[in-house]
């Protein structure tokens, strides 16, 4: 009986995957029509990608069938990742699928979280919809152990893999689901400077650790190319909470370890260039954390950090097989040093 049910679901999934393939072909046909229209060879109306015949067939299904289609959508993304294929419009369908509050079971959500935990990137992944569904389930039924464990694995993968702001914006929500608070920072401890940072914070007393958690969580929101005035204002407030002297003492200790290479090994599939550059490759969470701390230095302008920042800037700008080791970090160091110099000159011309 179980085998018969498994076979039935397998056949249904295959049908759903076929529907997705047909829809993808329709969207590319629309792109061709768009080119024809731009060239003046087509005068008709071009439908939206989510209003093609197959899209309507997919979107007009009942709730249970739509849950199955969500599953097929994720499988299709995994197929694309394996074959190195990507489409820039898949999310349009996912957004429509998740507009409805679908009757996902705990097992459905655990499966979605586990697939997200195994993803190598999140291009076109409906992370927001998946997390919203888990949040609804948690509010109504709590977080059973297997769903919480899957969500924790999903969270760790998003923290390590995600680069885009829209994707990293879901991290506080995952923290709230799995840890009960959104004020959490994360590190890749294979980098010695980040491992020391994490160990130092964990060794702090509760109140001190809570203040640093707030500051470091804020630092890790440094997605933009430069800090906004509101970001810097919040950084100044948080540095005042931990104490400017304490802030400078710790960042000098952490930054001084940045020259040390990673302590882990690259994956077996990585090519020779990656293997040779691996010791000095930064992971996404550590890049954001370092850049954010440097922005905080720009906000604080403590001259005691000057020599450390100068050394760090040289290390960030060091040439590797893939260019500068961390160009954004080098720029952030430069801006922090310039802010210090402006402050020094202002004090010189207006003493007291």
Secondary structure, 3 states (H helix, E strand, C coil): CHHHHHHHHHHHHHHHHHHHHHHHHHHHHHHHHHHHHHCCCCCCCCCCHHHCHHHHHHHCCCHHHHHHHHHHHHHHHHHHHHCCCCCCCHHHHHHHHCCCCCCCCHHHHHHHHHHHHCCCCCCCCCHHHHHHHHHHHHHHHCCCHHHHHHHHHHHHHHHHHCCCHHHHCCHHHHHHHHHCCCCCCCCCCCCHHHHHHHHHHHCCCHHHHHHHHHHHHHHCCCCCCCCCHHHHHHHHHHHHHHCHHHHHHHHHHHHCCCCCCCCCCCCCCCCHHHHHHHHHCCCHHHHHHHHHHHHHHHHHCCHHHHHHHHHHHHHHCCEECCEECCHHHHHHHHHHHHHHHHHHHHHHHCCC
